[in-house]
Amino acid sequence: MANKQTYLGEFEHCVLLSIIQLSENAYGVTIRQYLKNSIKRDVTLGALYTTIERLENKGLINSWKGASKPERGGKAKRMVKVTAQGLQSVKEAKQQLELMWKNIQLLEV
């Protein structure tokens, strides 16, 4: 049975990949937009921040408050970055999916 601490759900996997792709520009709004543009999945910021918190509790990402900006009404962005453990989890998830897809031939309906 999968360990809840290290198991990646499908949405967690997508969020981690988005953070990796966005690199230094990864925060709630950009992650949300990336998910919408890349996989056509429109998520609420609340759902996204819940997932970010869960990933941080698992040790897969770190988050911190960026500098506050006047154009944001003085509100700081919550920046995120994938940890070494997070990168390892993404790699393992990729390997597991590739194993599951190996030799599968999809039937046409």
N, C-alpha and C positions, 0 to 999 in steps of 0.2 A: 504494500500500500504506500502511496506517495506521502512524503512528509509535508504537512501543511506549511511548515516554515520555509521549505525550498521549492515546493510545487508552484509552477506558474500557470495561472488560469489564462484563458485565451486573451482577455482584455488586458491583463497585467503584461502579458507578452507583447502585445501591440503597443502599450504605453512605454515599456522599456525600449523597444525598437525605435519609437518616436524620439525618445530622449537621446538615444545614441545618435540618431540622424541629425537632430537639431543642435547637438553639441552645446556650445556656450550660450545658445539662444533658447534653451529649454526652460519654459515656465508654462503655467496653466493655459493661457490663451494660445500660445504658439503650438503647444502639444495638441490642444483641441482642434485647432485649424489643420494641423498636419494629419490627424486622424480623419477629419472630414474630407480633405483633399485626396489622401492616398487610398483609404479603404472605404470611403463614402459612409463613414460612421459618425453621425452627429451625436455627441454626448454632452451632457450638462457639465458645467464646471464643478458642481457639487459631486457628481459621480466620479469625475476625474480626480478631484482632490481627495476623495475617500480612498481611491486606488493608490494615489501617491503616498498617502499616509500608511496604507497597508504595506506598500513596497519598502518604505523607509523602516517600518517596524521589523520587516524581514531582513533588513541590512542590505537590500539590493540597490538602494539609492540614498543619496544625501540631499537635503534641501536646506536652503538658507534664504534669508531676506536680502534682496538686492537693495541698492540705493533708492530712496524715495525720490520721485520726480514731480515737479509742479504740474506737468501736463497730465499726470495721473491723479491729481488732487492730493498730492503728498503721500500717496499710497505706494508702498514698496512691492516689487514683484517677488514671488516665492520661486526662486531659481532651483533647478534640480540637476543632479548629475548621477550617472550610474556608477556604482562602486565596482571594485574588482570581483566581488562575490556576485554582483548583478550581471556582469559580463559573462562570468562562468555559467550562471543559470540560463542565460540566453543561449549560449553555445550548447549546453546540455539539452535544452528544449529543442533546438534545431536538429541535433543528432537523433533525438527520440522520434521526432516527426519524420525525418528522412527514413529511419528504420521502419516506421509504420507504413510509409508510402511505398517502400521498396516492393517491387513486383506486383503492385496493384494495377489492375486494368479496369478502368471504369466502364461500365456498361452504358450504352446509350439508351435513353428512354424514349 
